[in-house]
Amino acid sequence: MGLLEEAAAWLNSQREECLSVPIEYLSKGGTPAQMTATIGRTLFRAEDQYGVTIRIESRDFLVSVDQMPREPQRGDRITYAGRVYEVLAPNGETVWRWSGPQHVTRRIHTKEIGGANG
């Protein structure tokens, strides 16, 4: 393992230890999995049919690939702090991307859809 890979692994472990919160991840048709994630956001911009720029903010969950080896899928759900978030992204964007060049953390885009109890 090279110096950059070691640094990325250390930084990822520090992010998980100091900045992460517990979440529950539910794959479509799967069973809930407990893991930790760091909360983030992404701002998407798109033009509507009239040329007006629309801004859409996504609640992002940064999860280590060690905790989530499979790719997140549109329609999966995350429960955090009593709120439910659906995995999705606007304008045909991908629902997740790598956070950093070392591919150790997935940035999952979501939208809040309601409370955990209905």
Secondary structure, DSSP 4 states (H G I P E B T S, - for coil): --HHHHHHHHHHHHHHHHH-EEEEEE-TTS--EEEEEEEEEEEEEEE-TTS-EEEEEEEEEEEETTT--SPP-TT-EEEETTEEEEE--STT--SEEESSTT--EEEEEEEEEEETT-
